[in-house]
């Protein structure tokens, strides 16, 4: 009788350990197969949680969110950051490189319900990927009664600078100049971002075209900074733009800091890597926070 009881106890003990080791093995397999859609890093390459990033962002006056235009994860995170910042403070304004300054009236009319979406799509110069990538943010702004600001210089004026140089802006009438940062626009082509752009052209194109391309980008940066500050309230301003425009704390941020060094500005930069468990050296110190996304992530276009 005692032997039978001992046998039953031993059998139960063995079964419990079999189950335990089976569950442990499954857990290890699951961990090995984990496929995160992104990893967040601080500027020095230390992994950081989304919640901790949000707490730090909430202390800023302006957030510059540098995106990869065709990246689905980045666009989703843009919306999440906007929602979480709005939950923290009601006075929130969103700004967009994707809308040119002369589209502001049409954008306002849509946000306030004066016109329908079909009018916005027909009359504003919306990007081809608007419906997939920027509509969620605009609809969030509309639903939450937030201001959405068209900050970019009209592309015809950026092209004018590329073709004829920065001095060509002086020939524009006052009506046109209201959609550009106040003239004269200070441009420092020695800034690493602009120097890299000039160098990447390698002498291709007409004489001076590389420098004028950099100048046209600087006009965009200066104009976006100008409209951010012009529409900045006492609350927070989140600005969405291509990663280049705030990478390495340059571009838009350089112009913001020159105009308002008192403001607390934080930057988010987006990168793609083959693996995202560790931030590559070249991606460190590109922003306060870096979103690292698998290179094979689904593209929106």
Backbone as CSV, one residue per row, in Angstrom:
resi,resn,N_x,N_y,N_z,CA_x,CA_y,CA_z,C_x,C_y,C_z
1,UNK,0.830,-1.201,0.000,0.000,0.000,0.000,0.870,1.259,0.000
2,UNK,1.909,1.264,0.849,2.824,2.405,0.900,3.588,2.569,-0.395
3,UNK,4.003,1.442,-0.992,4.729,1.486,-2.249,3.870,2.071,-3.369
4,UNK,2.588,1.679,-3.359,1.664,2.179,-4.371,1.493,3.694,-4.247
5,UNK,1.397,4.152,-2.996,1.260,5.597,-2.768,2.517,6.331,-3.229
6,UNK,3.665,5.757,-2.934,4.951,6.360,-3.346,5.042,6.435,-4.858
7,UNK,4.603,5.356,-5.518,4.645,5.319,-6.988,3.757,6.398,-7.588
8,UNK,2.545,6.529,-6.990,1.621,7.556,-7.492,2.205,8.954,-7.294
9,UNK,2.816,9.201,-6.139,3.411,10.511,-5.876,4.563,10.807,-6.831
10,UNK,5.398,9.790,-7.058,6.528,9.964,-7.977,6.044,10.249,-9.379
11,UNK,4.999,9.532,-9.778,4.437,9.736,-11.117,3.901,11.148,-11.290
12,UNK,3.199,11.629,-10.249,2.655,12.989,-10.304,3.773,14.012,-10.348
13,UNK,4.837,13.762,-9.582,5.994,14.658,-9.541,6.650,14.757,-10.917
14,UNK,6.831,13.589,-11.558,7.439,13.555,-12.890,6.564,14.289,-13.901
15,UNK,5.247,14.093,-13.804,4.330,14.738,-14.748,4.382,16.257,-14.611
16,UNK,4.449,16.720,-13.326,4.513,18.171,-13.110,5.762,18.772,-13.744
17,UNK,6.888,18.067,-13.617,8.135,18.569,-14.188,8.138,18.494,-15.708
18,UNK,7.501,17.461,-16.240,7.381,17.373,-17.706,6.590,18.566,-18.234
19,UNK,5.487,18.862,-17.537,4.660,20.009,-17.943,5.445,21.309,-17.810
20,UNK,6.162,21.445,-16.672,6.938,22.651,-16.431,7.994,22.876,-17.510
21,UNK,8.750,21.820,-17.820,9.804,21.947,-18.831,9.222,22.154,-20.229
22,UNK,8.053,21.555,-20.481,7.382,21.762,-21.768,6.986,23.218,-21.935
23,UNK,6.387,23.791,-20.862,5.983,25.201,-20.917,7.191,26.117,-21.050
24,UNK,8.270,25.780,-20.336,9.495,26.574,-20.432,10.066,26.526,-21.843
25,UNK,10.058,25.352,-22.440,10.551,25.196,-23.804,9.720,25.991,-24.796
26,UNK,8.394,25.934,-24.629,7.514,26.694,-25.514,7.750,28.194,-25.360
27,UNK,7.992,28.601,-24.107,8.247,30.017,-23.853,9.524,30.473,-24.541
28,UNK,10.562,29.645,-24.453,11.837,29.993,-25.096,11.703,30.044,-26.612
29,UNK,10.920,29.112,-27.161,10.682,29.096,-28.610,9.937,30.350,-29.032
30,UNK,8.917,30.714,-28.235,8.125,31.902,-28.552,8.992,33.155,-28.511
31,UNK,9.885,33.199,-27.489,10.771,34.352,-27.368,11.732,34.425,-28.549
32,UNK,12.236,33.273,-28.956,13.162,33.236,-30.089,12.479,33.645,-31.382
33,UNK,11.148,33.415,-31.461,10.404,33.724,-32.678,9.751,35.099,-32.620
34,UNK,9.942,35.842,-31.529,9.346,37.152,-31.382,9.828,38.070,-32.504
35,UNK,8.892,38.781,-33.130,9.218,39.649,-34.255,8.644,41.042,-34.001
36,UNK,9.336,41.860,-33.211,8.822,43.213,-32.940,8.772,44.046,-34.215
37,UNK,7.737,44.886,-34.301,7.571,45.735,-35.484,8.504,46.935,-35.454
38,UNK,8.978,47.302,-34.268,9.913,48.421,-34.145,10.577,48.346,-32.777
39,UNK,11.684,49.072,-32.647,12.339,49.245,-31.355,12.651,50.721,-31.189
40,UNK,12.415,51.235,-29.992,12.714,52.629,-29.704,14.059,52.741,-28.996
41,UNK,14.824,53.744,-29.399,16.121,53.981,-28.769,16.242,55.446,-28.380
42,UNK,17.015,55.695,-27.334,17.400,57.065,-27.003,18.524,57.476,-27.951
43,UNK,18.922,58.726,-27.898,19.903,59.207,-28.876,21.253,58.496,-28.771
44,UNK,21.581,57.985,-27.570,22.861,57.292,-27.408,22.783,55.797,-27.693
45,UNK,21.614,55.344,-28.193,21.487,53.949,-28.603,20.972,53.011,-27.531
46,UNK,20.502,53.554,-26.405,19.927,52.719,-25.357,18.450,52.474,-25.660
47,UNK,18.023,51.223,-25.541,16.618,50.909,-25.791,15.738,51.593,-24.742
48,UNK,14.604,52.106,-25.186,13.703,52.837,-24.299,12.273,52.404,-24.588
49,UNK,11.435,52.387,-23.575,10.045,51.983,-23.766,9.238,53.133,-24.362
50,UNK,8.138,52.790,-24.999,7.252,53.810,-25.564,6.714,54.716,-24.456
51,UNK,6.320,54.119,-23.328,5.776,54.904,-22.225,6.763,55.913,-21.679
52,UNK,8.020,55.526,-21.565,9.038,56.444,-21.070,9.282,57.565,-22.062
53,UNK,9.269,57.238,-23.362,9.423,58.271,-24.380,8.292,59.291,-24.275
54,UNK,7.065,58.816,-24.128,5.903,59.698,-24.041,6.024,60.643,-22.842
55,UNK,6.477,60.120,-21.712,6.637,60.959,-20.512,7.646,62.072,-20.761
56,UNK,8.718,61.759,-21.477,9.721,62.779,-21.761,9.224,63.776,-22.804
57,UNK,8.521,63.278,-23.817,7.977,64.165,-24.848,6.984,65.160,-24.257
58,UNK,6.252,64.739,-23.247,5.223,65.587,-22.649,5.800,66.849,-22.012
59,UNK,7.101,66.866,-21.787,7.756,68.026,-21.172,8.185,69.069,-22.205
60,UNK,7.994,68.776,-23.479,8.506,69.663,-24.531,7.446,70.646,-25.008
61,UNK,7.919,71.708,-25.661,7.028,72.688,-26.281,6.714,72.295,-27.725
62,UNK,7.725,71.750,-28.401,7.583,71.360,-29.804,8.187,69.975,-29.987
63,UNK,7.470,69.116,-30.707,7.985,67.799,-31.092,8.148,67.789,-32.603
64,UNK,9.353,67.506,-33.054,9.613,67.362,-34.490,9.683,65.877,-34.805
65,UNK,8.683,65.376,-35.521,8.560,63.937,-35.813,9.017,63.693,-37.246
66,UNK,10.237,63.169,-37.387,10.797,62.880,-38.708,10.417,61.487,-39.165
67,UNK,9.716,61.399,-40.276,9.181,60.128,-40.750,9.885,59.638,-42.008
68,UNK,9.686,58.347,-42.299,9.970,57.775,-43.605,8.621,57.749,-44.312
69,UNK,8.492,58.482,-45.393,7.179,58.763,-45.967,6.364,57.507,-46.297
70,UNK,7.047,56.393,-46.626,6.312,55.207,-47.065,6.252,54.111,-45.997
71,UNK,6.542,54.459,-44.739,6.642,53.436,-43.708,5.375,53.355,-42.865
72,UNK,4.726,52.213,-42.892,3.443,52.029,-42.223,3.554,52.134,-40.699
73,UNK,4.618,51.598,-40.124,4.792,51.641,-38.677,4.988,53.079,-38.201
74,UNK,5.791,53.837,-38.934,6.018,55.229,-38.571,4.731,56.035,-38.566
75,UNK,3.893,55.836,-39.574,2.634,56.572,-39.639,1.697,56.187,-38.498
76,UNK,1.683,54.920,-38.149,0.863,54.473,-37.019,1.346,55.117,-35.724
77,UNK,2.664,55.174,-35.531,3.214,55.781,-34.317,2.946,57.295,-34.280
78,UNK,2.920,57.941,-35.420,2.589,59.364,-35.450,1.223,59.612,-34.827
79,UNK,0.270,58.765,-35.190,-1.079,58.900,-34.645,-1.100,58.601,-33.151
80,UNK,-0.371,57.570,-32.732,-0.360,57.215,-31.311,0.239,58.340,-30.463
81,UNK,1.322,58.933,-30.934,1.940,60.032,-30.199,0.974,61.206,-30.089
82,UNK,0.275,61.518,-31.185,-0.697,62.615,-31.156,-1.804,62.334,-30.140
83,UNK,-2.320,61.123,-30.136,-3.384,60.761,-29.188,-2.899,60.866,-27.748
84,UNK,-1.707,60.367,-27.490,-1.196,60.375,-26.120,-0.830,61.778,-25.649
85,UNK,-0.328,62.614,-26.534,-0.047,63.998,-26.157,-1.346,64.754,-25.894
86,UNK,-2.364,64.480,-26.697,-3.653,65.143,-26.513,-4.312,64.702,-25.214
87,UNK,-4.117,63.455,-24.838,-4.656,62.969,-23.567,-3.998,63.677,-22.394
88,UNK,-2.739,64.090,-22.598,-1.996,64.767,-21.536,-2.334,66.247,-21.468
89,UNK,-2.598,66.861,-22.625,-2.920,68.286,-22.653,-3.839,68.593,-23.825
90,UNK,-4.857,69.367,-23.553,-5.870,69.644,-24.577,-5.383,70.640,-25.618
91,UNK,-4.469,71.517,-25.235,-3.978,72.547,-26.154,-2.855,71.963,-27.004
92,UNK,-3.256,71.356,-28.106,-2.313,70.685,-28.997,-2.556,71.139,-30.424
93,UNK,-1.478,71.406,-31.148,-1.562,71.780,-32.554,-0.696,70.826,-33.365
94,UNK,-1.202,70.417,-34.527,-0.455,69.541,-35.424,-0.031,70.323,-36.663
95,UNK,1.191,70.099,-37.110,1.686,70.767,-38.309,2.209,69.757,-39.316
96,UNK,2.123,70.103,-40.599,2.410,69.125,-41.654,3.246,69.708,-42.785
97,UNK,4.383,69.052,-43.045,5.128,69.321,-44.273,4.263,68.991,-45.483
98,UNK,3.358,68.039,-45.325,2.593,67.493,-46.443,1.521,68.437,-46.975
99,UNK,1.319,69.558,-46.300,0.403,70.585,-46.793,1.181,71.883,-46.967
100,UNK,1.015,72.518,-48.123,1.705,73.766,-48.410,0.921,74.943,-47.839
101,UNK,1.636,75.998,-47.484,1.035,77.099,-46.739,-0.190,77.703,-47.426
102,UNK,-0.194,77.710,-48.747,-1.343,78.296,-49.444,-2.549,77.351,-49.495
103,UNK,-2.432,76.172,-48.854,-3.568,75.254,-48.717,-4.289,75.431,-47.381
104,UNK,-3.837,76.378,-46.557,-4.379,76.486,-45.203,-5.875,76.767,-45.187
105,UNK,-6.339,77.637,-46.053,-7.761,77.971,-46.072,-8.605,76.739,-46.352
106,UNK,-8.215,75.964,-47.366,-8.973,74.757,-47.717,-8.918,73.751,-46.566
107,UNK,-7.759,73.616,-45.959,-7.624,72.687,-44.833,-8.507,73.125,-43.669
108,UNK,-8.524,74.413,-43.369,-9.384,74.920,-42.293,-10.854,74.667,-42.591
109,UNK,-11.231,74.872,-43.836,-12.635,74.673,-44.214,-13.049,73.222,-44.042
110,UNK,-12.126,72.300,-44.313,-12.449,70.889,-44.099,-12.542,70.562,-42.618
111,UNK,-11.597,71.045,-41.842,-11.578,70.741,-40.404,-12.810,71.273,-39.693
112,UNK,-13.352,72.387,-40.159,-14.515,72.992,-39.516,-15.842,72.566,-40.159
113,UNK,-15.781,71.672,-41.150,-17.000,71.124,-41.733,-17.639,71.976,-42.809
114,UNK,-16.951,73.010,-43.262,-17.504,73.871,-44.311,-17.536,73.125,-45.640
115,UNK,-16.491,72.356,-45.917,-16.431,71.591,-47.159,-16.307,70.103,-46.847
116,UNK,-16.526,69.277,-47.857,-16.405,67.834,-47.709,-15.005,67.375,-48.109
117,UNK,-14.717,66.115,-47.794,-13.381,65.587,-48.095,-13.070,65.671,-49.588
118,UNK,-14.053,65.462,-50.436,-13.802,65.495,-51.880,-13.282,66.858,-52.320
119,UNK,-13.724,67.910,-51.636,-13.220,69.243,-51.969,-11.769,69.399,-51.508
120,UNK,-11.467,68.869,-50.322,-10.097,68.916,-49.831,-9.162,68.201,-50.795
121,UNK,-9.555,67.021,-51.233,-8.716,66.228,-52.128,-8.548,66.896,-53.488
122,UNK,-9.563,67.611,-53.930,-9.523,68.234,-55.258,-8.791,69.577,-55.242
123,UNK,-8.876,70.304,-54.132,-8.405,71.683,-54.146,-7.118,71.919,-53.354
124,UNK,-6.805,71.041,-52.422,-5.507,71.132,-51.747,-4.530,70.213,-52.473
125,UNK,-3.272,70.520,-52.381,-2.262,69.719,-53.097,-1.857,68.520,-52.224
126,UNK,-2.822,67.654,-51.944,-2.554,66.523,-51.053,-1.621,65.528,-51.732
127,UNK,-0.792,64.878,-50.938,0.133,63.887,-51.460,-0.620,62.642,-51.900
128,UNK,-0.019,61.886,-52.805,-0.667,60.685,-53.327,-0.991,59.662,-52.236
129,UNK,-0.195,59.644,-51.166,-0.422,58.676,-50.088,-1.247,59.261,-48.945
130,UNK,-1.980,60.315,-49.215,-2.759,60.984,-48.169,-3.716,60.033,-47.459
131,UNK,-4.523,59.306,-48.222,-5.584,58.501,-47.610,-5.009,57.434,-46.674
132,UNK,-3.910,56.813,-47.067,-3.313,55.778,-46.215,-2.577,56.369,-45.017
133,UNK,-1.845,57.459,-45.236,-0.827,57.866,-44.273,-1.141,59.118,-43.467
134,UNK,-1.861,60.080,-44.035,-2.083,61.337,-43.325,-3.538,61.597,-42.967
135,UNK,-4.432,60.946,-43.655,-5.848,61.098,-43.326,-6.136,60.754,-41.861
136,UNK,-5.571,59.667,-41.302,-5.856,59.377,-39.888,-5.514,60.532,-38.956
137,UNK,-4.422,61.234,-39.214,-4.050,62.375,-38.374,-4.994,63.557,-38.579
138,UNK,-5.352,63.818,-39.830,-6.273,64.922,-40.109,-7.647,64.632,-39.516
139,UNK,-8.099,63.395,-39.624,-9.399,63.035,-39.051,-9.356,63.121,-37.531
140,UNK,-8.237,62.759,-36.925,-8.096,62.887,-35.480,-8.165,64.356,-35.074
141,UNK,-7.476,65.214,-35.840,-7.528,66.650,-35.561,-8.956,67.177,-35.694
142,UNK,-9.655,66.732,-36.723,-11.032,67.185,-36.946,-11.950,66.728,-35.814
143,UNK,-11.850,65.470,-35.451,-12.695,64.909,-34.385,-12.407,65.570,-33.050
144,UNK,-11.138,65.924,-32.819,-10.728,66.482,-31.520,-10.720,68.009,-31.505
145,UNK,-11.145,68.621,-32.600,-11.176,70.085,-32.725,-9.789,70.702,-32.519
146,UNK,-8.779,70.068,-33.124,-7.417,70.564,-33.052,-7.080,71.336,-34.321
147,UNK,-6.177,72.283,-34.204,-5.698,72.987,-35.392,-4.684,72.114,-36.123
148,UNK,-4.769,72.107,-37.444,-3.783,71.435,-38.290,-3.206,72.506,-39.216
149,UNK,-1.898,72.656,-39.182,-1.254,73.767,-39.879,-0.478,73.285,-41.095
150,UNK,-0.750,73.928,-42.231,-0.002,73.676,-43.461,1.264,74.518,-43.403
151,UNK,2.420,73.884,-43.238,3.648,74.642,-42.947,4.637,74.754,-44.109
152,UNK,4.466,73.961,-45.135,5.512,73.889,-46.166,5.405,75.035,-47.165
153,UNK,6.549,75.437,-47.697,6.569,76.446,-48.744,5.918,75.855,-49.998
154,UNK,5.109,76.615,-50.721,4.578,76.093,-51.984,5.720,75.601,-52.874
155,UNK,5.551,74.429,-53.434,6.662,73.794,-54.155,7.126,74.619,-55.352
156,UNK,6.245,75.458,-55.904,6.652,76.280,-57.051,7.736,77.288,-56.640
157,UNK,7.711,77.711,-55.379,8.718,78.661,-54.916,10.022,77.960,-54.562
158,UNK,9.929,76.748,-54.029,11.142,75.957,-53.796,11.819,75.646,-55.127
159,UNK,11.017,75.345,-56.137,11.565,75.073,-57.460,12.190,76.330,-58.078
160,UNK,11.599,77.482,-57.786,12.150,78.746,-58.263,13.563,78.956,-57.720
161,UNK,13.757,78.640,-56.442,15.082,78.764,-55.831,16.058,77.791,-56.490
162,UNK,15.602,76.578,-56.761,16.466,75.585,-57.396,16.893,76.038,-58.795
163,UNK,15.980,76.656,-59.526,16.280,77.063,-60.900,17.054,78.358,-60.985
164,UNK,16.741,79.322,-60.097,17.283,80.667,-60.278,18.036,81.213,-59.067
165,UNK,18.069,80.447,-57.983,18.797,80.910,-56.811,17.908,81.600,-55.791
166,UNK,18.432,81.774,-54.591,17.658,82.333,-53.488,17.202,83.766,-53.748
167,UNK,17.989,84.509,-54.511,17.647,85.903,-54.781,16.360,86.026,-55.593
168,UNK,15.943,84.960,-56.253,14.723,85.002,-57.073,13.480,85.242,-56.225
169,UNK,13.539,84.881,-54.954,12.382,85.096,-54.080,12.092,86.575,-53.891
170,UNK,13.115,87.402,-54.029,12.927,88.845,-53.856,12.014,89.432,-54.925
171,UNK,11.900,88.737,-56.051,11.071,89.256,-57.150,9.584,88.947,-56.965
172,UNK,9.259,88.141,-55.979,7.863,87.764,-55.766,7.070,88.912,-55.161
173,UNK,5.802,89.049,-55.529,4.964,90.090,-54.919,4.666,89.774,-53.454
174,UNK,4.231,90.759,-52.705,3.952,90.584,-51.281,2.921,89.486,-51.038
175,UNK,1.952,89.375,-51.924,0.916,88.344,-51.764,1.528,86.951,-51.751
176,UNK,2.539,86.735,-52.576,3.202,85.428,-52.629,4.111,85.216,-51.427
177,UNK,4.745,86.278,-50.965,5.710,86.156,-49.879,5.069,85.734,-48.549
178,UNK,3.772,85.892,-48.438,3.112,85.510,-47.177,3.160,84.002,-46.944
179,UNK,3.522,83.237,-47.971,3.594,81.785,-47.843,5.026,81.283,-47.693
180,UNK,5.953,82.211,-47.445,7.375,81.887,-47.296,7.881,82.532,-46.010
181,UNK,8.899,81.962,-45.419,9.544,82.605,-44.270,9.981,84.012,-44.668
182,UNK,9.948,84.966,-43.750,10.326,86.347,-44.081,11.708,86.430,-44.722
183,UNK,11.797,87.236,-45.763,13.055,87.444,-46.475,13.848,88.558,-45.816
184,UNK,15.176,88.536,-45.891,15.988,87.475,-46.498,16.100,86.255,-45.569
185,UNK,16.161,85.082,-46.148,16.301,83.845,-45.382,17.782,83.526,-45.224
186,UNK,18.213,83.386,-44.001,19.610,83.036,-43.727,19.819,81.557,-44.053
187,UNK,20.824,81.271,-44.865,21.128,79.883,-45.245,22.608,79.615,-45.012
188,UNK,22.888,78.580,-44.233,24.267,78.194,-43.956,24.560,76.869,-44.654
189,UNK,25.174,76.933,-45.816,25.467,75.719,-46.578,26.608,74.902,-45.980
190,UNK,27.197,75.397,-44.885,28.227,74.635,-44.193,27.642,73.661,-43.176
191,UNK,26.338,73.741,-42.938,25.702,72.767,-42.048,25.848,71.374,-42.668
192,UNK,26.176,70.369,-41.868,26.468,69.031,-42.408,25.388,68.469,-43.323
193,UNK,24.116,68.685,-42.986,23.045,68.137,-43.815,23.035,68.712,-45.217
194,UNK,23.205,70.029,-45.315,23.229,70.675,-46.625,24.513,70.338,-47.379
195,UNK,25.638,70.276,-46.650,26.904,69.908,-47.293,26.829,68.505,-47.888
196,UNK,26.193,67.601,-47.141,26.050,66.231,-47.619,25.188,66.171,-48.874
197,UNK,24.135,66.982,-48.907,23.271,67.019,-50.083,24.043,67.517,-51.303
198,UNK,24.823,68.567,-51.109,25.631,69.119,-52.205,26.639,68.087,-52.688
199,UNK,27.298,67.432,-51.741,28.319,66.434,-52.082,27.720,65.248,-52.820
200,UNK,26.484,64.861,-52.440,25.860,63.689,-53.053,25.562,63.895,-54.528
201,UNK,25.433,65.160,-54.959,25.179,65.439,-56.375,26.443,65.297,-57.198
202,UNK,27.596,65.406,-56.552,28.869,65.137,-57.212,29.114,65.920,-58.479
203,UNK,28.654,67.156,-58.513,28.908,67.985,-59.695,27.932,67.744,-60.836
204,UNK,26.910,66.893,-60.610,25.931,66.638,-61.668,24.995,67.842,-61.814
205,UNK,24.465,68.022,-62.990,23.527,69.105,-63.236,24.232,70.381,-63.659
206,UNK,23.456,71.429,-63.823,23.993,72.723,-64.248,24.858,73.316,-63.154
207,UNK,25.788,74.194,-63.510,26.632,74.835,-62.503,25.788,75.504,-61.421
208,UNK,26.115,75.226,-60.168,25.377,75.821,-59.056,24.114,75.095,-58.674
209,UNK,23.726,74.069,-59.443,22.461,73.397,-59.157,22.492,72.643,-57.833
210,UNK,23.663,72.100,-57.469,23.767,71.385,-56.196,23.547,72.337,-55.033
211,UNK,24.187,73.508,-55.099,24.016,74.501,-54.053,22.576,75.006,-54.011
212,UNK,21.980,75.207,-55.178,20.602,75.687,-55.213,19.616,74.635,-54.713
213,UNK,19.933,73.353,-54.919,19.086,72.305,-54.360,19.105,72.390,-52.836
214,UNK,20.302,72.561,-52.270,20.415,72.696,-50.818,19.701,73.956,-50.344
215,UNK,19.812,75.033,-51.108,19.118,76.273,-50.729,17.600,76.094,-50.756
216,UNK,17.113,75.345,-51.739,15.666,75.118,-51.810,15.188,74.305,-50.607
217,UNK,16.022,73.353,-50.152,15.675,72.595,-48.951,15.710,73.496,-47.721
218,UNK,16.679,74.383,-47.673,16.766,75.313,-46.548,15.553,76.241,-46.496
219,UNK,15.070,76.659,-47.656,13.860,77.488,-47.708,12.666,76.715,-47.146
220,UNK,12.587,75.427,-47.450,11.532,74.592,-46.865,11.676,74.539,-45.346
221,UNK,12.895,74.284,-44.876,13.132,74.196,-43.434,12.780,75.504,-42.734
222,UNK,13.237,76.609,-43.309,12.985,77.914,-42.709,11.495,78.237,-42.688
223,UNK,10.805,77.896,-43.774,9.378,78.184,-43.859,8.577,77.321,-42.890
224,UNK,8.929,76.053,-42.785,8.224,75.198,-41.825,8.441,75.694,-40.405
225,UNK,9.671,76.091,-40.078,9.945,76.634,-38.742,9.139,77.912,-38.504
226,UNK,9.063,78.758,-39.525,8.331,80.015,-39.402,6.858,79.775,-39.090
227,UNK,6.220,78.857,-39.824,4.794,78.623,-39.592,4.530,77.836,-38.310
228,UNK,5.501,77.044,-37.866,5.372,76.414,-36.550,5.296,77.501,-35.478
229,UNK,6.243,78.436,-35.501,6.278,79.481,-34.485,5.095,80.441,-34.617
230,UNK,4.695,80.725,-35.831,3.571,81.639,-36.050,2.280,81.075,-35.462
231,UNK,2.147,79.748,-35.450,0.912,79.114,-34.988,1.063,78.426,-33.631
232,UNK,2.242,78.588,-33.025,2.480,77.994,-31.718,1.681,78.745,-30.651
233,UNK,0.874,78.011,-29.900,0.133,78.596,-28.788,0.910,78.320,-27.503
234,UNK,0.258,78.479,-26.379,0.904,78.156,-25.105,1.025,76.655,-24.901
235,UNK,0.332,75.883,-25.742,0.375,74.435,-25.627,1.469,73.819,-26.488
236,UNK,1.304,72.529,-26.784,2.316,71.779,-27.527,2.037,71.805,-29.031
237,UNK,3.117,71.750,-29.798,3.022,71.684,-31.260,3.787,70.441,-31.714
238,UNK,3.105,69.549,-32.447,3.768,68.391,-33.058,3.843,68.632,-34.552
239,UNK,5.041,68.499,-35.105,5.208,68.713,-36.541,5.679,67.428,-37.212
240,UNK,5.036,67.093,-38.339,5.344,65.875,-39.088,6.021,66.247,-40.405
241,UNK,7.136,65.556,-40.674,7.926,65.885,-41.860,8.864,64.723,-42.179
242,UNK,9.458,64.765,-43.347,10.443,63.761,-43.702,11.622,63.800,-42.751
243,UNK,12.181,62.631,-42.454,13.238,62.519,-41.445,14.408,63.462,-41.714
244,UNK,14.694,63.709,-42.974,15.830,64.571,-43.335,15.716,65.959,-42.705
245,UNK,14.496,66.470,-42.572,14.287,67.863,-42.177,14.574,68.150,-40.709
246,UNK,14.833,67.131,-39.901,15.254,67.401,-38.517,16.376,66.467,-38.072
247,UNK,16.898,65.673,-38.994,17.976,64.734,-38.681,19.196,65.461,-38.139
248,UNK,19.808,64.857,-37.133,21.009,65.425,-36.512,20.752,66.810,-35.920
249,UNK,19.488,67.060,-35.531,19.109,68.318,-34.874,19.362,69.522,-35.779
250,UNK,19.283,69.310,-37.079,19.479,70.391,-38.043,18.147,70.749,-38.699
251,UNK,18.214,71.340,-39.878,17.018,71.637,-40.652,16.039,72.521,-39.897
252,UNK,14.831,72.050,-39.727,13.788,72.831,-39.051,14.239,73.246,-37.658
253,UNK,14.887,72.332,-36.933,15.292,72.640,-35.563,16.315,73.772,-35.534
254,UNK,17.218,73.804,-36.491,18.226,74.862,-36.542,17.557,76.223,-36.635
255,UNK,16.534,76.335,-37.480,15.824,77.607,-37.636,14.975,77.930,-36.398
256,UNK,14.354,76.934,-35.799,13.576,77.166,-34.583,14.468,77.684,-33.457
257,UNK,15.620,77.063,-33.297,16.518,77.457,-32.213,17.083,78.853,-32.412
258,UNK,17.327,79.228,-33.664,17.821,80.588,-33.934,16.761,81.619,-33.566
259,UNK,15.499,81.291,-33.834,14.417,82.240,-33.581,13.960,82.236,-32.125
260,UNK,13.909,81.028,-31.518,13.388,80.900,-30.150,14.233,79.917,-29.346
261,UNK,15.395,80.339,-28.898,16.261,79.435,-28.131,15.676,79.037,-26.782
262,UNK,14.621,79.721,-26.350,14.007,79.422,-25.058,13.086,78.204,-25.093
263,UNK,12.681,77.786,-26.279,11.730,76.683,-26.389,12.412,75.333,-26.185
264,UNK,11.684,74.412,-25.544,12.178,73.045,-25.386,11.675,72.225,-26.576
265,UNK,12.598,71.807,-27.406,12.254,71.074,-28.626,12.824,69.668,-28.530
266,UNK,12.004,68.671,-28.851,12.471,67.284,-28.867,12.224,66.702,-30.247
267,UNK,13.128,65.837,-30.682,13.051,65.283,-32.036,12.902,63.768,-32.013
268,UNK,12.159,63.284,-33.002,12.001,61.847,-33.241,12.494,61.584,-34.656
269,UNK,13.317,60.575,-34.809,13.883,60.249,-36.114,13.554,58.797,-36.454
270,UNK,13.290,58.518,-37.706,12.931,57.169,-38.149,14.027,56.592,-39.031
271,UNK,14.398,55.338,-38.747,15.409,54.650,-39.552,14.956,53.221,-39.818
272,UNK,15.519,52.633,-40.849,15.293,51.216,-41.141,16.616,50.471,-41.044
273,UNK,16.574,49.267,-40.460,17.756,48.420,-40.351,17.380,46.975,-40.640
274,UNK,18.362,46.183,-41.043,18.121,44.760,-41.292,17.688,44.063,-40.005
275,UNK,18.309,44.423,-38.891,17.908,43.923,-37.574,17.729,45.122,-36.654
276,UNK,16.823,44.996,-35.686,16.482,46.164,-34.870,16.736,45.949,-33.384
277,UNK,17.487,44.913,-33.037,17.784,44.678,-31.629,18.842,45.642,-31.105
278,UNK,19.611,46.240,-32.000,20.675,47.168,-31.629,20.718,48.285,-32.665
279,UNK,20.930,49.501,-32.191,20.967,50.645,-33.103,22.345,50.757,-33.742
280,UNK,22.366,50.835,-35.062,23.633,50.984,-35.774,24.311,52.300,-35.390
281,UNK,25.627,52.299,-35.424,26.400,53.465,-34.999,26.014,54.725,-35.766
282,UNK,25.791,54.585,-37.080,25.501,55.769,-37.885,24.133,56.374,-37.565
283,UNK,23.292,55.625,-36.851,21.963,56.126,-36.498,21.890,56.710,-35.090
284,UNK,22.978,56.585,-34.347,23.007,57.174,-33.008,23.145,58.692,-33.101
285,UNK,22.584,59.381,-32.102,22.687,60.847,-32.000,22.071,61.586,-33.182
286,UNK,21.130,60.931,-33.859,20.421,61.601,-34.947,19.182,62.339,-34.443
287,UNK,18.737,62.015,-33.215,17.560,62.651,-32.627,17.497,62.282,-31.150
288,UNK,16.557,62.888,-30.438,16.363,62.514,-29.032,15.851,61.087,-28.919
289,UNK,14.985,60.693,-29.869,14.449,59.341,-29.901,14.507,58.825,-31.334
290,UNK,14.901,57.579,-31.476,15.022,56.973,-32.807,14.101,55.769,-32.888
291,UNK,13.230,55.768,-33.893,12.375,54.619,-34.167,13.107,53.738,-35.166
292,UNK,13.442,52.544,-34.733,14.181,51.617,-35.598,13.206,50.558,-36.106
293,UNK,13.079,50.467,-37.419,12.051,49.647,-38.055,12.709,48.641,-38.987
294,UNK,12.216,47.396,-39.018,12.794,46.411,-39.937,12.761,46.902,-41.385
295,UNK,13.839,46.686,-42.104,13.938,47.174,-43.485,12.887,46.550,-44.404
296,UNK,12.402,45.357,-44.040,11.411,44.701,-44.891,9.985,44.951,-44.415
297,UNK,9.787,45.961,-43.563,8.436,46.314,-43.136,7.594,46.742,-44.329
298,UNK,6.308,46.449,-44.273,5.387,46.791,-45.342,5.417,48.295,-45.637
299,UNK,5.510,48.639,-46.909,5.501,50.030,-47.353,4.091,50.418,-47.757
300,UNK,3.774,51.684,-47.589,2.419,52.145,-47.900,2.265,52.504,-49.377
301,UNK,3.371,52.653,-50.089,3.285,52.885,-51.543,4.599,52.516,-52.185
